[in-house]
Amino acid sequence: MARALICGATAAPAKTVVEMQVPLSSEVSTYIPISRIEDLSDAVYGAGLEATQMATGHLSGGLAFAEKDDVICTSGLINGRVALFGPLSQKNITIGIGLTLGAGTRHWLNDVETGNVGVFLPGDEHDSLYTPESLYAAVTLSAEKLEEEAALEGLVLNRRVLGGTGIHHRNLAPDALARLRMSFQRIHNSCMMPGDADVVRALLAAVISHLARPPHVPNGRTHPTCHGKIVKRAQAYIQEHLSEPISVDEIAAAAFASRRTLFRAFADILDDTPRAYVRRLRLHRIRHDLADDAERACTIALIANQWGISDLGRMSGWYRELFSERPSDTLTHSRTSPSRLARAA
């Protein structure tokens, strides 16, 4: 996993939602010290917030970021009194947890407290005032990804369940809050975001567990056989359009199912999500072409583009995770053992 670490200002535990204009690859962790008010303009990755220092004195703390499979985790420790204003993301949802919030911390001019969970929909303005030693953590991801991750847990967390932008009516459970606070305090004390994905998974799991609900089971409950038929129709559509852009809505329409039912069917039958399944098939097609005599003259990037994956960095990470080798390793191996992979695919 790639990692960039920058450590400087000493920090005590903190809170805030953060995102920085530091380029993040598919799997990366970064820690950045806070020394000037400008450092907080991206208090959530890529947000570009208007940051105002509300008291004299030295500003310190740190911003920690990690990304795994299109989910960005952000944590901030703010040692100073600052105001932040502006949307956290124009296209993704951000969900933040106040791990340690002192008296006088406010969102939309209303008091907030430790354990509060804030939901920020795409384009909606974040208006906050943080007091010294505020500590927070947040996840930023697409609505589709959030729904998929909840479905893998057998839960529902779509836009309707999530509601609008604002502070959730329930605080995070004390035991979950304590675990997260300890983890993120350790990160800020060491000035280092862990290189593994555990912190991302733990934060996302806490958010889903807090906000999602079990699916409603109607009287005419869907029989598992119906799930099989839904997956079969979805697979046929995916195979036919694998080299083209494919959305979950298009797959659901082809399978004659709602998005929620499609997720449940894939989880039940394949233990997978529709999007992850599409990616898996595309990676196999890329692997086949890397070992094919007719395609070997093409570059890895060109072959990946032919199968609908344009981000070579992300593709390489997914490929290594699935096959335990890099695309270049497959290409090298195919040159020494011609056509074996191509025949097996």
Secondary structure as UniProt FT lines:
FT   STRAND          2..5
FT   STRAND          27..33
FT   HELIX           37..42
FT   STRAND          43..44
FT   TURN            45..46
FT   STRAND          50..53
FT   STRAND          60..68
FT   TURN            69..70
FT   STRAND          71..79
FT   STRAND          82..87
FT   STRAND          93..100
FT   TURN            103..104
FT   STRAND          106..107
FT   TURN            108..109
FT   STRAND          110..111
FT   TURN            114..115
FT   STRAND          117..120
FT   TURN            122..123
FT   STRAND          125..130
FT   TURN            132..133
FT   STRAND          134..141
FT   HELIX           143..152
FT   TURN            153..154
FT   HELIX           159..162
FT   STRAND          166..167
FT   HELIX           174..190
FT   HELIX           198..211
FT   HELIX           224..240
FT   TURN            241..243
FT   HELIX           248..254
FT   TURN            255..256
FT   HELIX           259..269
FT   HELIX           274..290
FT   TURN            293..297
FT   HELIX           300..306
FT   TURN            307..308
FT   HELIX           312..323
FT   HELIX           327..336
FT   TURN            338..339
FT   HELIX           340..344
//
